[in-house]
Amino acid sequence: MSHNLVQLRRHRADFSLTDNALSRLKQVMHERREITQDDIAQIAKATHQPEAAVFGVATYYGDLGMKKRGRTRVKVCRGTACFATSGEAHVTWLEEALGVTLDETSADGSVSLEGVYCLGFCNAGPTVEVDGKVYAGLTKESAHALAKDLGAHAAGRGAMHLADVANVPVFEAHGCPAIVTERLALFTASGVDATKLDVAETHHAWKGFALALATKTPDETIAEVERSQLRGRGGAGFPTATKWKLAAGHVKSQSARAGSHSVAGSDSGRNDAFVVCNADEGDPGSYIDKYLMEKDPFAVLEGVAIAGYAIGATRGFVYVRSEYPLSMPTLKKAVVDARKAGWLGTNIRGSGFSFEIEIVEGAGSYVCGEETALLRSLEGLRGMVTARPPFPAEKGLFERPTIVNNVETLANLGWIMRHGGDVYAAMGIGKSRGTKAISINELFARPGMYEVPFGTPLREVLETLGGGMKTGRPIKAVQVGGPLGGVLPNSLLDTPIGFDELDAVGGLLGHGGVVAWDDTVDVRDIAIHLFEFCDAESCGKCFPCRIGGRRGWELVKRMRTSTDRAQLDADAALLLDLCETMKLGSLCAHGGAIPIPIASLLTHFNGEMMTGGAR
């Protein structure tokens, strides 16, 4: 019954992304640091939903919950890059310094310590965030200094003294034009601040959109993207133009139906369509989207506008992860500036095309990076995966045609419109055309974001551009594409960067985030960490992922300490069976792809995985 009532509400014409159950719950938690059953009842009544549905939202997101939080919320990153830097030692340092255990609140209610995946400072870990400020390079000493600052600040004895993170990684393009790093590279080289509209326009921002409006029809815009052979940079690698053509076709069909079957008093005549920018970059190790939003926001907004023009959309939304506290205000200001300059609004630049963009913040959920879960979250619901078809291109946000593209995908579009799809497609390898930004973790000598043409050997990025491990020791294991990507040995680092090429060796391109370890790491600890992440971030909708993540964690922990060879062999066989079940039975890649890194660890590091006995 609750599900049916919620579904009926999704068809309403007066939908809102700023006043729904999720936004109201976030406000309550922000103001009082606690959500009560009375709050659930009041919000359910105000949003015309069953209490069960609102309770489901409150208990789903990491930023919410029914547990009382501290007046100061300390969020420690437990992502793979921070794990690679210190193991879990930085969590222990904070527990000792604050006098509170992980995911608990102090007795006096002054502080809570919460784990998050991840804060996006993978170039400078381990990190912790307090009230929108991120402190990087955490040590035992700085953890105690932070706790001392918090205590003095809470007692009214002064401001925080510890400096929040100010350093930014290297942004460079090698072997190709700077496309997604076009203005980021200028920031690295000469301090160009592309968050200022006049500066960004001087360096080509919005020119691609202007060219599309002035010289191309929507269909011709899609055709240009099709010539570029651009594929989604969020992980799946789906051809961007194919998705757009599907959505544009449904928009045209919807408009035709609206013109002939509009019914007074209903919303059957509505012909809304939407573009959603997936800025929920949750893959630990990846910070590409983060810095595009925070250092070159107009590249993102221009891409959303081009996509909107191409498919005939009326509105665009950027869904930003709450773990990136600087991204939201930067994008909001950029939207205001773009609207004042006439790049957004009604009849943009006299073209007849009207389009608005709204920035919406998530509430802490890795699975909301999956497009159907993201759309449910935008609607103020639990961010849970839904089965397809129908695909979002037909029935997406509030049942309207919707395309979902990630930040880096959209950031390519201005350049493609200016230079042409054929020029873009001339770069690359096989079915992977154009360039890819690769971000590498803190353990490298030169951590940063490197844009290279597809086909560049992974080793060139890691050892030549990144300078290898800062310890000077050899690279032992490399995970590409986030926590669901394969863990490759040094012997496979000559693999070209490409969707199919990495897939062929058990890897995954994903967002292009890289986390590497030197030869001191025990790969069994990597397996434990990955299953712990899978268990913590599962949305819980399907059994294979919800139960499999916990069972996998238990198995690899037992394998880590077991000295019984027969037990090790039995557990390894059981682990492979579990991975097969998760791969075939999970609704989305969160449970379905965790077998990729586990299988790669068992393949490339089998001797170590089967050693048994804690070191």
C-alpha positions in Angstrom: 0.0 0.0 0.0 2.8 2.5 1.0 4.6 1.7 -2.3 1.5 2.3 -4.4 0.7 5.6 -2.7 4.3 6.8 -3.3 4.1 5.8 -6.9 0.8 7.7 -7.4 2.5 10.8 -5.9 5.3 10.5 -8.5 2.8 11.2 -11.2 1.6 14.5 -9.7 2.2 17.7 -11.7 3.2 19.8 -8.6 6.4 17.8 -7.8 9.1 19.5 -5.9 12.8 18.8 -5.4 13.3 21.4 -2.8 10.3 20.6 -0.5 10.0 16.8 0.0 10.5 14.3 2.7 14.2 14.1 2.2 14.8 17.8 2.3 12.6 18.2 5.4 14.4 15.4 7.2 17.8 16.9 6.4 16.6 20.3 7.8 15.4 18.6 11.0 18.7 16.8 11.4 20.7 20.0 10.7 18.8 22.0 13.3 18.3 19.5 16.1 20.8 16.7 15.4 18.0 14.2 15.9 14.9 12.9 14.0 12.1 11.6 16.2 8.9 9.6 15.4 6.9 12.8 15.8 9.0 14.4 13.1 8.3 11.4 10.8 4.5 11.8 11.4 4.5 15.5 10.7 6.6 15.2 7.6 4.5 12.4 6.3 1.4 14.5 6.7 3.0 17.5 5.1 4.2 15.6 2.1 1.1 13.4 1.7 3.0 10.1 2.2 2.6 7.2 4.5 4.7 7.3 7.7 6.4 4.1 6.6 7.7 5.7 3.5 9.1 8.7 5.4 10.6 6.4 8.0 12.3 4.5 5.2 13.9 7.7 3.9 15.1 8.7 7.4 16.7 5.4 8.1 18.3 5.0 4.7 20.8 7.8 4.3 24.1 8.1 6.1 23.5 11.8 6.9 20.2 11.0 8.6 19.0 8.1 10.8 17.0 7.9 14.0 20.1 8.1 16.2 21.0 11.4 17.9 24.1 13.0 16.5 26.6 15.3 18.2 26.4 19.1 18.0 29.6 18.7 16.1 29.7 16.0 13.5 33.2 14.7 12.8 33.2 12.6 9.5 36.3 10.5 9.0 37.0 9.1 5.5 37.1 5.3 5.3 37.4 5.2 1.6 40.0 3.0 -0.2 42.5 5.8 -0.7 42.6 6.7 3.0 42.6 3.0 3.9 45.7 2.6 1.6 47.4 5.5 3.4 47.0 4.3 7.0 44.8 1.2 7.2 42.3 2.0 9.8 44.8 3.7 12.1 43.5 7.2 11.4 40.1 6.1 12.7 41.7 4.9 15.9 43.6 8.1 16.3 40.3 10.1 16.2 38.5 7.7 18.5 41.3 8.1 21.1 41.5 11.9 20.6 37.7 12.5 20.8 36.9 9.9 23.4 34.2 8.4 21.3 33.9 5.3 19.2 33.2 5.2 15.5 29.5 5.8 14.7 28.7 6.9 18.2 27.9 10.1 20.0 29.7 11.4 23.2 27.7 11.1 26.4 27.3 14.9 26.6 26.1 15.1 23.0 28.9 17.4 22.0 30.5 15.3 19.2 29.8 12.3 17.1 32.3 10.4 15.0 30.9 9.1 11.7 32.5 7.0 9.0 32.0 8.1 5.3 33.0 6.7 1.9 34.6 9.1 0.8 35.5 12.8 1.1 37.2 13.1 -2.3 40.6 14.2 -1.1 42.2 10.9 -2.3 45.3 12.9 -3.2 45.9 14.0 0.4 44.6 11.4 2.7 43.8 10.4 5.3 41.1 13.0 5.8 38.4 14.1 8.2 35.6 16.7 7.7 34.1 18.9 10.4 31.3 21.4 9.7 32.2 21.7 6.0 36.0 22.0 6.5 38.2 19.1 5.4 41.5 18.4 7.3 44.0 16.3 5.2 47.1 14.4 5.9 45.8 13.3 9.3 48.4 12.1 11.8 48.0 10.9 15.4 49.3 14.3 16.5 47.0 16.3 14.3 44.0 14.2 15.4 44.7 15.2 19.0 45.2 18.9 17.9 41.8 18.7 16.1 40.1 17.4 19.3 41.7 20.1 21.4 40.5 22.7 18.9 37.0 21.3 19.0 36.9 21.3 22.7 38.0 24.9 23.0 35.7 26.0 20.2 32.7 24.3 21.9 33.5 26.0 25.2 33.6 29.4 23.5 37.4 29.8 23.9 38.2 30.6 20.3 38.1 29.5 16.7 39.6 26.4 15.1 43.3 26.7 14.7 44.0 23.7 12.6 44.1 24.7 8.9 41.6 22.9 6.6 42.9 21.5 3.4 44.1 24.1 1.0 46.3 22.1 -1.4 45.0 20.9 -4.7 46.4 18.2 -6.9 48.2 18.5 -10.1 46.0 19.0 -13.2 47.8 18.1 -16.4 47.0 16.9 -19.9 49.6 14.7 -21.7 49.6 13.5 -25.3 46.3 15.2 -26.1 44.6 18.6 -25.9 43.4 19.6 -22.5 39.6 19.0 -22.8 38.1 18.3 -19.4 41.2 19.8 -17.8 41.2 22.8 -20.1 40.7 25.4 -17.4 41.9 23.2 -14.5 45.4 23.0 -16.2 45.4 26.7 -16.4 44.8 26.9 -12.6 47.8 24.6 -12.0 50.0 26.6 -14.4 49.0 30.2 -13.7 46.3 30.3 -11.0 43.4 31.0 -13.4 40.2 31.1 -11.4 37.5 29.6 -13.7 34.9 29.9 -11.0 34.5 33.5 -12.1 32.3 33.7 -15.1 34.2 36.4 -17.0 37.5 34.5 -16.6 35.8 31.2 -17.7 34.3 32.9 -20.7 37.8 34.3 -21.7 38.9 30.7 -21.8 36.0 29.4 -24.0 33.3 28.6 -21.4 29.8 28.6 -23.0 31.1 29.0 -26.5 30.2 25.4 -27.4 26.6 26.0 -26.2 26.4 29.2 -28.1 27.6 27.5 -31.3 25.0 24.7 -30.8 22.2 27.2 -30.4 23.3 29.3 -33.3 24.3 26.7 -35.9 22.7 23.4 -35.0 19.3 21.9 -34.5 18.8 19.6 -31.6 19.1 16.6 -33.9 22.3 17.9 -35.4 23.7 18.4 -31.9 23.1 14.8 -31.1 24.7 13.8 -34.4 27.8 15.8 -33.5 28.0 13.9 -30.2 27.5 10.6 -32.0 30.4 11.4 -34.3 32.6 12.0 -31.3 31.8 8.4 -30.1 31.7 9.8 -26.5 30.9 7.2 -23.9 29.7 7.7 -20.4 32.6 8.4 -18.0 30.6 7.2 -14.9 31.5 3.6 -15.2 29.2 1.8 -17.6 30.6 3.4 -20.7 27.2 3.6 -22.5 27.3 5.6 -25.8 26.1 9.1 -24.9 24.4 9.9 -28.2 22.5 6.6 -28.1 21.0 7.5 -24.7 20.2 11.0 -26.0 18.5 9.7 -29.1 16.3 7.4 -27.0 15.3 10.3 -24.7 14.7 12.7 -27.6 12.4 10.2 -29.3 10.3 9.8 -26.1 10.2 13.6 -25.7 8.8 13.9 -29.2 6.2 11.1 -28.7 5.2 12.7 -25.4 4.8 16.1 -27.0 2.6 14.6 -29.7 0.4 12.8 -27.2 0.2 16.0 -25.1 -1.0 17.9 -28.1 -3.9 15.6 -28.9 -4.9 14.1 -25.6 -4.5 16.8 -23.0 -7.1 16.4 -20.2 -8.2 19.3 -18.1 -7.3 18.9 -14.4 -4.6 16.3 -15.0 -1.0 16.3 -15.9 -1.3 14.0 -18.9 -0.6 16.9 -21.2 2.7 17.8 -19.6 5.7 17.4 -21.8 8.5 17.9 -19.3 11.9 16.2 -19.9 14.9 16.5 -17.7 18.7 16.3 -17.8 20.3 15.0 -14.6 24.0 15.4 -13.9 25.2 12.6 -11.7 27.6 14.3 -9.4 27.5 11.6 -6.8 31.1 10.6 -7.5 31.3 8.0 -4.8 34.2 5.8 -6.0 36.9 6.0 -3.4 40.1 7.0 -5.3 38.3 9.3 -7.7 38.2 13.0 -7.4 37.8 14.0 -11.1 34.2 15.2 -10.8 34.9 17.0 -7.5 37.5 19.3 -8.9 35.5 20.0 -12.1 32.6 21.2 -9.9 34.8 23.2 -7.6 37.3 24.6 -10.0 35.5 24.7 -13.3 31.7 24.7 -12.6 30.8 26.3 -15.9 32.1 23.3 -17.8 29.6 21.2 -16.0 26.7 23.6 -16.4 27.4 24.2 -20.1 27.4 20.4 -20.6 24.0 20.1 -18.9 22.6 23.0 -21.1 23.9 21.4 -24.3 22.3 18.1 -23.3 19.0 19.8 -22.5 19.0 21.6 -25.9 19.7 18.3 -27.7 16.9 16.3 -26.2 14.3 19.1 -25.8 14.5 19.1 -22.0 12.9 21.9 -19.8 15.1 21.6 -16.7 18.4 20.3 -15.6 19.5 19.1 -12.1 22.9 18.5 -10.7 22.8 15.9 -7.9 25.9 16.6 -5.7 27.1 14.2 -3.0 26.9 15.8 0.5 30.5 14.5 1.2 31.7 17.3 -1.0 30.9 20.4 1.1 32.6 22.9 -1.3 30.9 21.6 -4.5 27.3 22.7 -3.6 27.9 26.4 -2.9 30.3 26.7 -5.9 27.8 25.3 -8.3 24.9 27.3 -6.8 26.8 30.6 -7.3 27.8 29.5 -10.9 24.1 29.0 -11.7 23.2 32.4 -10.4 26.0 34.0 -12.4 25.1 32.1 -15.6 21.5 33.1 -15.3 22.4 36.8 -14.9 24.6 36.5 -18.0 21.7 35.0 -20.0 23.1 31.5 -20.4 20.1 30.1 -18.5 16.5 31.2 -18.3 13.8 32.0 -20.8 14.6 32.3 -24.6 18.3 32.0 -24.0 20.3 34.4 -26.2 17.2 34.8 -28.4 17.3 31.2 -29.5 13.8 30.3 -28.4 15.3 27.6 -26.1 14.4 28.0 -22.4 16.2 26.0 -19.7 16.9 26.2 -16.0 19.4 24.3 -13.8 18.9 23.4 -10.1 21.6 22.1 -7.7 20.4 19.4 -5.3 22.4 17.9 -2.5 22.4 14.2 -1.6 22.4 12.8 1.9 25.1 10.2 2.0 24.6 7.0 0.0 27.1 5.3 -2.4 24.3 3.5 -4.3 22.8 6.8 -5.3 25.5 7.0 -7.9 23.4 4.4 -9.8 21.0 6.3 -12.0 17.7 4.8 -10.9 18.6 5.2 -7.2 19.8 8.7 -7.9 16.4 9.6 -9.5 14.5 8.2 -6.5 16.7 10.3 -4.2 16.0 13.4 -6.2 12.3 12.8 -5.7 12.9 12.7 -2.0 12.6 8.9 -1.6 14.9 6.1 -0.5 17.7 6.0 -3.0 17.1 2.4 -4.0 17.7 0.7 -7.3 14.8 -0.1 -9.5 14.6 -2.8 -12.2 14.8 -1.7 -15.9 13.0 -1.4 -18.3 11.5 1.1 -18.4 14.8 3.0 -18.7 15.1 6.6 -17.5 15.2 7.9 -21.1 11.5 6.9 -21.3 10.3 7.1 -17.7 12.8 8.7 -15.4 12.5 11.6 -12.9 8.8 11.9 -12.0 8.0 9.4 -14.8 9.2 11.9 -17.5 12.0 11.3 -20.1 15.3 11.8 -18.4 18.9 11.4 -19.4 21.5 10.9 -16.6 25.1 11.7 -17.5 28.0 12.1 -15.1 30.1 15.2 -14.6 33.1 14.3 -16.7 30.9 13.1 -19.6 29.1 16.5 -19.6 32.4 18.4 -19.3 33.5 17.1 -22.7 30.6 18.6 -24.6 31.6 22.2 -24.8 34.9 21.2 -26.4 33.2 18.8 -28.8 30.8 21.5 -30.0 33.6 23.9 -30.6 36.0 21.5 -32.3 33.8 18.9 -33.8 33.0 15.3 -33.0 35.4 13.9 -35.7 38.4 15.7 -34.1 37.5 14.2 -30.7 37.0 10.7 -32.1 40.4 10.8 -33.8 42.0 10.3 -30.4 41.8 7.0 -28.6 41.8 3.3 -29.1 39.3 0.8 -30.3 35.8 1.7 -29.0 37.3 4.1 -26.4 37.6 7.5 -28.2 38.7 10.8 -26.9 40.5 11.3 -23.6 40.2 10.2 -20.0 41.1 11.9 -16.8 42.9 9.6 -14.4 43.2 10.5 -10.7 45.8 8.8 -8.5 46.1 8.5 -4.8 48.2 10.1 -2.1 50.9 7.3 -2.1 52.3 8.5 -5.4 55.1 11.0 -5.7 53.0 13.3 -7.8 49.3 12.7 -6.9 47.0 14.4 -9.2 44.6 14.3 -12.1 46.1 13.5 -15.5 44.2 13.7 -18.8 45.5 11.3 -21.4 44.2 9.9 -24.7 42.6 6.5 -24.4 45.2 3.9 -25.3 47.8 5.3 -23.0 49.5 2.5 -21.0 48.4 2.6 -17.4 52.1 2.3 -16.4 52.9 5.6 -18.1 50.4 7.5 -16.0 51.4 5.8 -12.7 55.2 5.7 -13.1 56.1 8.4 -15.5 53.5 11.1 -14.8 52.7 10.2 -11.2 56.4 9.4 -10.4 55.7 6.0 -8.9 55.3 5.3 -5.2 56.6 8.1 -3.0 58.3 5.4 -0.8 60.4 4.5 -3.8 59.2 0.9 -3.5 57.7 -1.0 -6.4 54.0 -1.0 -7.1 52.4 -4.2 -6.0 48.7 -3.8 -6.6 46.6 -1.2 -8.4 42.8 -0.8 -8.3 41.3 1.1 -11.2 37.7 2.3 -11.2 36.8 2.4 -7.6 36.0 -0.3 -5.1 34.3 -2.4 -7.7 37.3 -2.4 -10.1 39.7 -5.2 -10.5 43.0 -5.2 -8.5 45.8 -5.6 -11.0 49.4 -6.7 -10.3 52.4 -4.8 -11.6 52.8 -7.2 -14.5 49.5 -5.8 -16.0 50.3 -2.1 -15.8 51.2 -2.0 -19.5 47.5 -2.5 -20.3 46.2 0.4 -22.4 43.6 2.6 -20.7 40.3 1.8 -22.3 36.9 0.3 -21.5 37.4 -3.0 -23.3 41.1 -3.2 -22.7 40.8 -3.0 -18.9 37.8 -5.3 -19.0 39.9 -7.9 -20.8 42.4 -8.2 -17.9 39.7 -8.2 -15.2 39.8 -4.5 -14.6 37.2 -1.7 -14.8 37.6 1.8 -16.0 34.9 3.3 -13.8 35.5 7.0 -13.0 39.2 6.5 -13.7 40.2 6.7 -10.1 43.4 4.8 -9.2 44.5 3.5 -5.8 47.8 1.7 -5.7 49.8 0.0 -2.9 53.5 -0.8 -2.7 55.0 -4.2 -1.9 54.4 -3.8 1.8 50.6 -4.3 1.6 48.9 -7.6 2.5 46.3 -8.1 -0.2 44.0 -10.0 2.2 43.5 -6.7 4.0 42.3 -5.2 0.7 39.8 -8.0 0.4 38.5 -7.4 3.9 38.2 -3.7 3.3 36.3 -4.1 0.0 33.7 -6.4 1.5 33.3 -4.1 4.5 32.6 -1.3 2.1 30.1 -3.4 0.1 28.3 -4.3 3.3 28.2 -0.8 4.7 26.9 0.8 1.5 24.4 -1.8 0.2 21.0 -0.2 -0.3 19.5 -3.5 1.0 16.9 -4.0 -1.7 18.2 -7.3 -3.1 19.2 -10.3 -1.1 22.5 -11.2 -2.9 24.0 -7.8 -2.1 22.5 -7.2 1.3 23.4 -10.6 2.7 26.4 -11.3 0.4 28.4 -8.3 1.5 28.3 -9.4 5.1 28.9 -13.1 4.3 31.9 -12.1 2.1 33.4 -10.0 4.8 33.1 -12.8 7.3 34.7 -15.3 4.9 37.7 -13.2 4.0 38.3 -12.3 7.7 38.3 -16.0 8.5 40.7 -16.7 5.6 43.0 -14.0 7.0 43.6 -15.8 10.2 42.9 -19.5 9.5 45.8 -22.0 9.7 43.7 -25.0 8.6 44.5 -25.7 4.9 41.3 -27.7 4.4 39.3 -24.8 5.8 41.1 -22.3 3.6 40.3 -24.4 0.5 36.7 -24.8 1.5 36.3 -21.0 2.3 37.9 -20.1 -1.1 35.4 -22.3 -2.9 32.6 -20.9 -0.9 33.8 -17.4 -1.6 33.8 -18.1 -5.4 30.2 -19.4 -5.1 29.2 -16.4 -3.2 30.7 -14.0 -5.8 28.9 -15.9 -8.6 25.6 -15.5 -6.8 26.2 -11.8 -6.2 27.3 -11.2 -9.8 24.2 -12.9 -11.3 21.6 -12.0 -8.7 22.2 -8.4 -7.7 20.1 -5.6 -9.0 22.9 -3.2 -9.7 26.7 -3.1 -9.9 27.2 -2.5 -6.2 26.6 -6.2 -5.4 27.1 -7.4 -9.0 30.6 -6.0 -9.5 32.2 -6.6 -6.1 33.2 -10.1 -7.5 35.5 -8.3 -9.9 38.2 -7.2 -7.4 37.8 -10.3 -5.3 38.2 -12.6 -8.4 41.3 -10.6 -9.4 42.8 -10.9 -6.0 42.3 -14.7 -6.1 43.7 -14.8 -9.6 46.7 -12.6 -9.4 47.6 -12.9 -5.7 46.3 -16.4 -5.0 49.4 -17.5 -3.0 49.0 -14.7 -0.6 45.2 -14.9 -0.4 45.5 -18.6 0.6 48.4 -18.2 3.0 46.3 -18.0 6.1 47.3 -16.9 9.5 47.6 -13.2 10.4 51.0 -11.7 9.8 
